[in-house]
Amino acid sequence: MRDYKKFAVWQKSHQLVLEIYKCTYDFPKEEIYGITSQVRRSASSIPINIAEGSGRKSDKEFSRFLDIAAGSASELSYQILLAYELGYLSYENYLNFEKRLIEIMKMLYKFIDKLSNPN
């Protein structure tokens, strides 16, 4: 079994989740079951899938969960764009989150490639 907490991509995605939660606290209360919930679920899905995949037996299974995490990162990318355009996120927060998501997605794809091509 792998220790997911040691993976830099998990650490970065976990920190992103913590900041997303803090930032979405100020979203309109009528959005609690709407975009607030969706943004939080997408964000937390990234490190959740890394953690779940790390407990799988094979690299192929782990890779599949990393791919799901990358999909969640893409979903979050759209959701933060929407939140920005609705006026719920500042431009600075939007750019910060987007930059970090791009970095996380690159790390996930490199990790997937490494698992698929160990040599």
C-alpha positions in Angstrom: 0.0 0.0 0.0 1.2 3.5 -0.9 1.1 6.4 1.6 -0.9 9.0 -0.4 0.1 11.8 2.0 3.7 11.6 0.7 2.7 12.4 -2.9 3.3 16.1 -3.8 0.2 16.1 -6.0 -2.0 15.0 -3.1 -0.4 17.6 -0.8 -1.0 20.4 -3.3 -4.6 19.3 -4.0 -5.3 19.0 -0.3 -4.1 22.6 0.3 -6.3 23.7 -2.6 -9.3 22.1 -1.0 -8.7 23.9 2.3 -8.5 27.2 0.5 -11.6 26.5 -1.7 -13.6 25.8 1.5 -12.5 29.1 3.0 -13.2 31.0 -0.1 -16.6 29.5 -0.7 -17.7 30.3 2.8 -18.5 33.8 1.5 -20.6 32.6 -1.5 -24.3 33.6 -1.3 -26.2 31.5 1.2 -28.8 30.6 -1.5 -26.0 28.8 -3.4 -25.2 26.4 -0.5 -26.8 23.5 -2.4 -25.8 24.9 -5.8 -22.4 26.1 -6.9 -20.9 26.1 -3.4 -21.6 22.4 -2.9 -20.4 21.6 -6.5 -17.2 23.5 -6.1 -16.4 21.9 -2.8 -17.2 18.4 -4.1 -15.1 18.8 -7.2 -12.2 20.2 -5.2 -12.3 17.4 -2.6 -12.7 14.7 -5.3 -9.1 15.4 -6.4 -7.3 14.3 -3.3 -10.0 11.8 -2.4 -9.3 9.9 -5.7 -5.6 10.1 -5.2 -6.0 8.6 -1.7 -8.4 5.9 -2.9 -6.2 4.9 -5.9 -3.1 4.7 -3.7 -4.8 1.9 -1.8 -5.4 -0.2 -4.9 -3.2 -3.2 -5.7 -2.1 -2.4 -9.2 -0.5 0.6 -11.0 -3.3 0.3 -13.6 -6.0 0.7 -10.9 -4.1 3.6 -9.3 -3.7 5.2 -12.7 -7.5 5.0 -13.3 -8.2 6.9 -10.0 -5.6 9.5 -10.9 -7.4 10.0 -14.2 -10.7 10.5 -12.3 -8.9 13.1 -10.1 -7.7 14.9 -13.3 -11.3 14.9 -14.5 -12.4 16.5 -11.2 -9.7 19.1 -11.6 -11.1 20.0 -15.1 -14.6 20.2 -13.6 -13.4 22.5 -10.9 -11.7 24.7 -13.5 -15.0 25.4 -15.1 -16.8 25.9 -11.8 -14.3 28.5 -10.6 -14.7 30.3 -13.9 -18.4 30.3 -13.4 -18.1 31.5 -9.8 -15.8 34.3 -11.0 -18.2 35.3 -13.8 -21.1 35.3 -11.3 -19.2 37.6 -9.1 -18.6 35.1 -6.3 -14.8 35.0 -6.7 -12.4 37.8 -7.1 -10.2 37.9 -10.3 -7.1 37.3 -8.1 -8.7 34.2 -6.5 -9.8 32.9 -9.8 -6.3 33.3 -11.3 -4.7 31.7 -8.3 -7.0 28.7 -8.3 -6.7 28.2 -12.1 -2.9 28.4 -12.0 -2.8 25.8 -9.2 -5.2 23.5 -11.0 -3.1 23.6 -14.1 -0.1 22.6 -12.0 -2.1 19.8 -10.3 -3.4 18.5 -13.7 0.2 18.4 -15.1 1.4 16.5 -12.1 -1.5 14.0 -12.4 -0.8 13.4 -16.0 2.9 12.9 -15.4 2.1 10.5 -12.6 -0.3 8.6 -14.8 2.4 8.4 -17.5 5.0 7.2 -15.0 2.7 4.4 -13.8 1.8 3.4 -17.4 5.5 3.5 -18.6 7.7 2.6 -15.6 10.9 2.3 -17.7 
